[in-house]
């Protein structure tokens, strides 16, 4: 999967401070959006498993495009999953949504809406990816992917808007369910009031930025080493210069429209130790797409950064082996 020769990507650096240090084989590029703003992309090309020292110019595998959630950016995928999937032969692109990571920020108090974020992802795919990719979204990034799927599968519903590029599949990782996070919050309030207080303090009040124990409990497994939690805490604090959404407006626009009679391949993946998305939320997302969710034991909400990050990665890799050749919506 090669980048198009007329690519709008540029290597010009546009950071606001010290950038995440890339790993071997990774590049930081910037995609110019129709708005004129630049979106950070961390890219790692797939290698030939039979000749691991050779970087291929093209691949039969679909490209993987990763979308982060709140308080994260492209770096969260670059730590472990980009190297892992690259070594498995997949071209990998991790995007930083506007106002996050090294991406430029729009005017206004929030970074965007489901519609604008999905539009930015679509513009990147349309301009930079030759064949339909697999879109992977984590937490609120998963909700953006769900909106993207809905817009693809209900073209009559969105007939006044430009069409989005097709996908080869989608993976929803510890995703906010289609109805939003309101149900999660209310369930916690009635069944786990202490947990509800902690989640609200950690996320809404951003207390995770200054409390290592709260950051660990919110995002990671209890066995995660403190020095790693501190490193990721710093990166999360620096990543989000503005909120991804206006949550009040977001919840008013939900649930996302369903996709009727779709042969589109969707994987719903959850974490057994997730402190944010509960089992009911995971089941809701699975039922919405007519699939049985997969719940990974021994990992927490930040599955791609947790100390057992390879569990989710290997599960997705196994699922990806059946995606090639599937019918697109």
N, C-alpha and C positions, 0 to 999 in steps of 0.2 A: 504494500500500500504506500505509494510514493506521494509526496506533497506535490501539488500541481505547480508547473513551472511558473505560471503567472500569479503565484501566491501573493496574498496581501501581507503575509507574515514578514516581520522585520526583526533584526537582532538589536535594534536600538534599545538601550536600557532606560527604563522610566520609573525606577523604584523611588519610594519615599523612605529611605533609610537602608539598613543593612539587609540584603536579600537572603533568602534561603540558599544555602550552599548546595549546588547540584551534585549529584553522584556521577560517576564515570558513565559516559554514554548518553547523558541527558543534555538537552539544550533548552534555554529559555528564549522564547520567541514572543512577539506581540502581534495579535491580529487586530487590524483596524476595522471597527464596526461602522455601519452606515451613519451612526451618530457622530463619527469622527473620533470617538474615544477608543483607546487601545486596551485590549484584553490579554492578560498574561496567559501563555500556554507553555507548560513544561512537557517536552516531547522526548520520547525514547523509542527508537526504531527497533522492530523485532529482529531477532537473530535467527539464523538457520540452526536448528537443533542438531543436525547432522554435521554441520561445520560451524561450531559456536564462535569461532574467531572471525567469521565472515558476516558482515552486515548486509542483508539483502536489499536490493533496490525495490523489489515488489514482494507482495505476499498474497497467498490465496486466502488467508484468514481475514475476517473483517477487522478494521481498526477498532480500537477501544477508546471511547471518549468518556472521561470521568468528570462528574459534577459534584462538588463538595457541598456541605451544609453550612449552617451558621457558625461563625467564629473560626472557620477554616479557610483554606485556599488550596491552590494546586499542589503545594508542598506536601499535603497530607497523603497524597497518593504516591508522590515521588520517593518517599521513605522506603517503602517495601514493595508495594504492588506494581509500580511501573517496572522496576528491575525484574520482578518475578514473571510478569506477563510478557515482557520483552524477551526474556530468555526462553519463553515458550512459543515464540514466533509471532507475537502480536505487536503491531505498531500502536503505541500508547500516547494519548494526548490528555493531559490534565489541565482543565481550564480554571482560572480564577475569575469568578463573577465580578462584575463592576463594583468598585468600592472595597474589594477584598484583595489580599495579597499585594502583588505588584501591579494590578490592573488600575487604570485610572477611574476616578469617581465621578459620577454624574452630579449635576446641580440638584439640590434638594436634600431633605433629611434622611431619605432611605435610598438604598441602591437600586430598587426597582420593584417589579411585581412578577407574578407568575408569567404573565404575558410577555413582559420585556426580557426577563431572563431567558425564557424559552426561545424568544426571538433571537437573542444574541447567540445562544447555542446553535440554533438553526443556521444563522448566518455563517458561523465558523464552519459547520459541516458542509454547507453549500459551496463555500469558497475554497476550502482546504482539503476535503476528503473526496476521493474519486468514487468509491463504492459505499453502499449503505453500511454504517458502522453499528456497533453495539454501544448503547448509551447506558452508563452506570451512574446511579445517583445515590448519595448517602444523606440520611436524615431529611432536612428540608430540600436538599438537592434531589432526593427521591421524589418529592412532590413536584418539583420542576419537571422531572422526567415524566411523571404521570400526566402533567398538563400537555407536554409535548406529544405523548401517545394519544391523548384525547383529541388533540387538534388534528393529528394525522388520521385517526379513525373516524372522525365526525366532520368530514370536509364540508358537508352541507351546513353544519352548525356554525362553522367558521368561514362561510363562503365569502364574507366581505374582507377576509384577511388573506395574505399571501400564504401559499401552501408551504409546508415544511418538508425538508428532504426525508426520504424513507430511511428506516432503520432496519438492521438485520436482527435486532433483538434488544432487550432492555433488562437490566438487573437493578432491583430496588433493594438497597442495603440499609437495614435499620431505619426504614423510611417512615416519615410522617404519613399516616394513612390518608386515604382520599378525602375523608371528612375534615381533615386538619387536626390540630393538636388540642382542640377544645375537649373532646371526649377523653383524651389522655389526662388532661388537667382535672376534670371533674371526677374521674375514677380515682385518681390519687387523693383528691380532697376527701372523698367519702371512705375509701378503704385504707389509705396509707397517708394520713394527715402529716406525719413527720416527714415522710418522703416528699410530699407535696410542697412543704415549706422549704426543704432543701433544694428541690429542683427550681422553685421560683427564685430563691435567693441566689442560687448558682448561676442561672441563665438570665432571668429578667433583670436581676440586680448586678449581674456580672461578677459575683463574688468568687467564682472559680478562678478569676484572674489573680487573686491575691491569697487564696487559701489552697495550699497543696492538698490537704486531705479532701476538701470538697471537690477540687478538680479531679482527683483520682476517682472518687466515688461517682462522679457524674459521667465521666468518659471512659474510665479504664478498669481493668480487673484489679482486685485487691493485691495480687502478687506482682503487679507492675512496679518496677524499680523506681524509687523516688527521683533519681537523677534524670530518668527519661520523662517522668511526669513534669518535672520542672522545665525541661527543654521544650516539651510540647505546649506547656502552659504559656511560656514566653512567645512561642510562635503563634498560638491562638490569639493572645492579647494583641500582638502586632498585626495580625492578619485582617481583622475586621475594623476598618475605619468608620464604617457606618452600618446600620442594620440592613439585612438582606431585604426585608419586607416591612411594611406597615401591617402588623399582625391583625389589627382590627379590620382593615380593608380586606386582607387576605382571607380571614375566616368567613367574611360576608360573601366572598366569591365562591366558596366551596359548598358541596363536594365537586371534585372534578367530574366532567361528563364521562359516562361509561363508554366503552368501545364494544358495540354489539357484533356478535358473530365474527370475531377476529381470529385469524390463524397466527397472529403475531406472537412470538415467543417472549414471555416475560418470566423472569425468575424473581421470587420474593424471598429475601434472605434476612434472617433476624439473629439476634444474639441472646443466649439464655440469661446472661448477666446484665442485660441492658437496663440502665437506670432511668432512661427517658421514654423509650417506646416499649410498652408492656405487651404481654402475650395477646391481649384482646386487640390491640392496635395491629399487631402482625397478622392475626387471623383476619381482621377486616380487609387488609390489603390483599391477602391471598384470595379471599372470597370474591373481592371486586374483580379480580382478573381470572377467576376460575382455576386457580392453581393451588397446590398444597405448599404452604410456606416451609422453608427449611430453616430450622433453628439450630445454630451452632453452639455447642456446649463449651464452656470455659473461656468465652470472650465477652467483652462489654460493648458499649455503644460505638466507640471508635474502633471498630473491627479491623480496619486497615492499619492502625497504629499499635494496637494492643500487643502484649507480649506473645500471644499465640496467633499473630496475624495470618500465618500461613494456612490456618484451618479454613477461613473463609475464602482465601485465594485459591486453594486447591479444589474446594467445592465449586466455585465459579468456573474454574478451568475445565472441570469434568462436564459441567453443563454446556460450556462453549463448544465442546467437541460435537454436540448435536445440533448446533445452530447453523453451521455452514449448509447452504442448500435449502434452508427453510424458506417458505413463501413469505414475502413481505406484504405488509398491509398498504 
